[in-house]
């Protein structure tokens, strides 16, 4: 299951309103937060889709799979990536 939420930068505009959602991440599921520098640095068509494919890989290699998509030719912005994985057995 994939959810996508695009929003303005946090704290950039004081009056910005955000939607609230509750999503239960299943054991082994991943949650990825990233700035536009990641998708801008990938270039080409469907960078978000390519990122989704990369995080579907083995958890141990997911982050290296994501960063391997970056093309130095397009990488002009700062990049922040936070990848979380829910472990089994925790509530």
N, C-alpha and C positions, 0 to 999 in steps of 0.2 A: 504494500500500500504506500502510495506516495502523496504527500500533501505539499503544496507549494504556496508560500505566502511572500509576497513582495511588498515591502513597505519603505517609506523614506528613512533616512538615517536617524537613529535614535538621538534625541536631544537637539537635532538641527533646527526644527521648527517647534516652538513652544506650544502652539495650538493644535498640533497634530493629534488626531484621534486614531486609536488602534483597535482592531477587533480582538476579542478575547475568545479563545477556544480551549477546550480540554481534549487532549489526545492521549490515549494510553499507548505507550510504546511497548510492544510485546518483548518478552525475553529474547535477547539477541538482536533486537531492532536497533536502528541507528537514527540519530537526529543530527542534522548538519546545519550549522549557521555559517554564513560567509558574506563577505562584502562584495560589492560589484567589481572590485579589483580582480577577483578570481575569474569571473566570466569574461571580463574585458581582456584579461591576460591569456585566455584560451583562444579567442578569435574563432573565425569560421562560423559555420551554421550550427545551430542548436547547442551552444556551450552548456546550457543547463542540463540537457539530456545526456551529454557526455559525462558531466559530473555525476548524475544519477547512476549511470552505468558503472562508473569508477567506484562508488561507495558500495555497490552490490558485490564487489569482490570480497575476498577473505578480509576479515577485520584487521589482521596483522599488516596487510599490505594496502588497505583502503587509502590511507593518507598519502602514501608514496604514489599510488595510482592517480590520485587527484592532482598532486603537484607535478606529476609527469606530463599532464595535459598542457601545462603552461608553455607558451611560446615567448621566448625572450623578446622577439620582435614586437609583440603586442603588450608586453608587461611594463606599462608606464605608471601604474597606480599602486598604492600600497594594498596589501592583501591580508585579510584576517580570516582564518578558518578555525572553527571549533567543531570537532566531530565527537559526538557522545555515543556510547553503546550501552544499552541496558544489559546487565549481567543476569543470568538465570538465578532464581531463588531469592531475589530481592523484591520487595513490594514497591 
